[in-house]
Amino acid sequence: MKRSNHKRGTRRKESSRRQRWGHQRREVPEILRDARQDLRALVIEHGLEVFEAMLEDDRLALCGPRHEPNPEREAYRYGYDEGVLTFGGRRVRLRKPRVRRKGGSEVELPSWSEVSVR
């Protein structure tokens, strides 16, 4: 009679270890779905950070560096407003930097205009 290389009781031991450590056996589609959701959340989070940095770069280009007077400046910083965008298929709220011309009219930031049209 042939002997199997498989040790007896191994499955039972693995299953009792999983139960003891709180692990449950999950199916591949479930694991992939969770990984996809986690990846999407990660991309959205970091994408928003990058987009906020782009908005600040736009404001720097329009207004110049903070706390450095420049008589040739055409626009000035005007705080923040709450903006809403569709980002990664979700509606997200974020702080939108504001810029005004010397005459008082609002200036749309180029990055904001580009993303809000899509």
C-alpha positions in Angstrom: 0.0 0.0 0.0 1.3 3.5 -1.0 1.7 6.0 1.7 0.8 9.6 1.1 3.3 12.4 1.7 0.5 14.4 3.2 0.6 14.4 7.0 -2.6 13.3 8.7 -4.5 16.0 10.6 -2.8 18.9 8.9 -6.0 20.4 7.6 -7.6 20.1 11.0 -4.6 21.9 12.5 -4.6 24.7 9.9 -8.4 25.2 10.4 -8.0 25.4 14.2 -5.1 27.9 13.8 -7.3 30.1 11.7 -10.1 30.0 14.2 -7.7 30.7 17.1 -6.1 33.7 15.3 -9.4 35.0 13.9 -8.6 34.2 10.3 -11.3 33.1 8.0 -10.8 31.5 4.6 -11.9 34.0 1.9 -12.6 33.4 -1.7 -10.4 35.0 -4.4 -13.1 37.3 -5.8 -13.7 38.7 -2.3 -10.0 39.3 -1.8 -9.7 41.1 -5.1 -12.7 43.3 -4.5 -11.3 44.4 -1.1 -7.9 45.0 -2.6 -9.5 47.1 -5.5 -11.4 49.2 -2.9 -8.3 49.7 -0.8 -6.3 50.7 -3.9 -9.0 53.1 -5.1 -9.1 54.8 -1.6 -5.3 55.1 -1.6 -5.2 56.6 -5.1 -8.0 59.0 -4.3 -6.4 60.1 -1.1 -3.0 60.7 -2.7 -4.6 62.1 -5.8 -6.3 64.8 -3.7 -3.1 65.7 -2.0 -1.4 66.1 -5.4 -4.3 68.2 -6.7 -4.3 70.5 -3.6 -0.6 71.0 -4.2 -1.3 71.9 -7.8 -3.9 74.5 -6.7 -1.4 76.1 -4.4 1.2 76.1 -7.2 -1.4 77.9 -9.4 -2.0 80.5 -6.7 1.8 81.0 -6.3 2.2 81.6 -10.0 -0.7 84.2 -10.0 0.1 85.9 -6.7 3.8 85.3 -6.1 5.3 84.1 -2.8 3.5 84.8 0.5 4.5 87.8 2.6 6.7 89.3 -0.2 5.3 92.6 -1.4 5.4 93.1 -5.2 4.0 96.3 -6.7 3.7 94.6 -10.1 1.4 91.8 -8.8 -1.9 91.5 -10.6 -3.7 89.3 -8.1 -3.6 88.6 -4.4 -4.5 85.7 -2.1 -8.1 85.7 -0.7 -8.2 82.8 1.7 -10.0 79.5 0.9 -13.5 78.4 -0.1 -15.0 74.9 0.0 -15.1 73.3 -3.4 -16.8 70.2 -4.6 -15.4 68.0 -7.4 -16.0 64.6 -8.9 -12.8 62.7 -8.2 -12.4 59.0 -8.8 -16.1 58.6 -9.4 -17.0 60.3 -6.0 -18.1 63.8 -5.1 -15.4 65.1 -2.7 -15.2 68.4 -0.8 -11.9 70.2 -0.5 -10.4 73.5 0.4 -10.1 75.6 -2.7 -7.6 78.5 -2.6 -9.0 81.8 -3.7 -7.4 84.5 -5.8 -8.7 88.0 -6.6 -7.5 90.5 -9.1 -6.5 94.0 -7.9 -9.9 95.2 -9.2 -11.7 92.7 -6.9 -12.9 90.1 -9.3 -12.4 86.4 -8.6 -9.7 84.5 -10.6 -10.4 80.9 -11.5 -7.3 78.7 -10.9 -6.2 76.9 -14.1 -6.0 73.4 -12.4 -9.5 73.9 -10.9 -10.9 74.9 -14.3 -9.4 71.9 -16.0 -10.6 69.3 -13.5 -14.1 70.8 -12.8 -15.0 70.7 -16.6 -14.5 66.9 -16.8 
